[in-house]
Amino acid sequence: MQQFTKKEIKLSMLRLLQSKPLDSIKVKNIIDDCSISRNTFYYHYDDIFDVLKEIFNEALEKVIETDASEFTWEDAFKKMAGSVLINKNIIYNIFSSKYFAEIEAYIVNAMGVLIASKIREQCIAENHIISDENITIISTFYKHAVTGTFIEWIQKGMKTDPEEFIKKIGKIFPQNILNSIDLL
């Protein structure tokens, strides 16, 4: 029952984000949409931002769990974005909020975790030895490059279709990571 309630709260959040800015969504909107009590919401989440973080965390976990032999960066970005970030209204309503700085920091850190995880896996699979310091340098550089590009795309009005944008980033990214590993 607990997982069902949490799932409904997250789905409600996404439904509301399709038509309302994040700043305008209140706990009351979610509890009305889900037909749950305020206590039930607060039993599962601290606030609206907590719901959003869990949505992002679940997407990140799916990507990290992808088997190395089946992993591609393009698929990783698509999975992370999922239906959440493929919808321009949701993207705009999340990133135009007062939570922008927290959301940006969260996404930068999440991207760093993903990149470092996949670099380690790739190095193990190829018997390539790389220090933790070098993994940190590479993942730090690329987490800022990817999220910076993504945020600039949003700020410039998302003129490229989200799915096409993610596809392009996914094609640019892998070769650069491989080159970086080989250089260090």
Summary of the structure (lengths in Angstrom):
residues: 184
radius of gyration: 17.8
end to end distance: 49.4
largest distance: 55.6
contacts: 535
relative contact order: 0.12
helix: 80%
strand: 0%
